[in-house]
Amino acid sequence: MGKLVIHHERITPQNASELVALCPFGAISYETGTLDISSGCKMCKMCVRKGQGLITFTEDKKEVDKSLWQGICVYADCAGGTLHRVTFELCGKAKELSLVTGQPVYALVIGYQVQACAEQLLHYGVDKVFVYDHSAFANFRIEPYTAAFYDFIQLHKPSSVLVGATNLGRQLAPRVAARCRTGLTADCTMLEMKENSDLVQIRPAFGGNIMAQIVTPNTRPQFCTVRYKVFGEPTPSDKSSGEIVKLAVTEEMLASAINVLSSREKPKDVDISEAEVIVAVGRGAASESMRAYARELADLLGGVVACTRPMVESNLFDAKHQIGLSGRTVKPKMIFCLGISGAVQFAAGMKASDCIVAVNTDPQAPIFDIAHYCVVGDVNEIVPKLIQKIKGVS
């Protein structure tokens, strides 16, 4: 972090008025002979570049002893007593990152009667599983979970913390990061580790047009969230390794302004992230007849129908069916892309699929750059023929 420094001894009414006019956000004011910068400042540094040295930018140099922060921690999302599968993906990635620094891999479990979950993690290469087990953690409440998470960080000082971008993780990670006064990178698509233990957090930015590499070298721990299906899930070992460490739960930790009166399981709905076969439709297959063909093809293959963002914006599909940066990330064994051009936002959400079949009339469509099988033609002609072929075989 840094700050703007005003050199008041050099400020005159004339150059002050020039600085006020220079700020594009109206954050600079000059009243009663004093120049001031308000909270409206966006740190564009226009006043630094064109202010003739009247305002300068000073970088805060905060050194952190990185040797005091050791280990890569995975937050184990075990809501309802079952581990979310993104936890296993993050364990595999953490193990991979630990090869660079030689630091141990930790897992943190917060919940009630979670011994089985902790033991399961020992089959995924975790060196230590830290457990906060208490009846007060049976239902998710943000304050106790945050307090337990923060207590673990204070006690064991992990260098990096990986959290799944689940409904629970998206609430918990930023709150804990704020309490630790450190940064958080959301929805990472790639993670790399430097030898000095700096975590390179890579994620799409500016609508997916660039890939931003974010590093927080001056603070610890380093927090990031990762979507489900971004990394591969490792194969669990037959034998468990590592140890389970139970941590003390204090009364102060359980303080909360939330009382859970009752809870019930939400009815299961379509989850395209879990599908092994997906038939995705775009604007080129937006007609009612083509959507019917897409559903028929998905039914024949035991899959589900998904879509691109424009289909959701046209109210043809619900948002839960959307693939992409603003939708779901999927990794099916096979995905059919019907009438989809392949914008980077969509491709980022499905390019890790095992087999990609694309049908489009434009031979230069970007989707063909990532597809394994490319069919140039009209989906209205090709898909019905494909359905007939499948019916003939079955």
Beta strands, then each sheet from edge to edge (+ up, - down):
strand 1: 2-6
strand 2: 28-31
strand 3: 34-37
strand 4: 55-59
strand 5: 72-76
strand 6: 105-111
strand 7: 128-133
strand 8: 160-164
strand 9: 184-188
strand 10: 190-193
strand 11: 199-205
strand 12: 210-214
strand 13: 222-226
strand 14: 243-246
strand 15: 277-281
strand 16: 304-307
strand 17: 334-338
strand 18: 356-360
strand 19: 373-376
sheet 1: 1+ 4-
sheet 2: 2+ 3-
sheet 3: 9+ 13+ 8+ 5+ 6+ 7+ 14+
sheet 4: 10+ 11- 12+
sheet 5: 16+ 15+ 17+ 18+ 19+
end
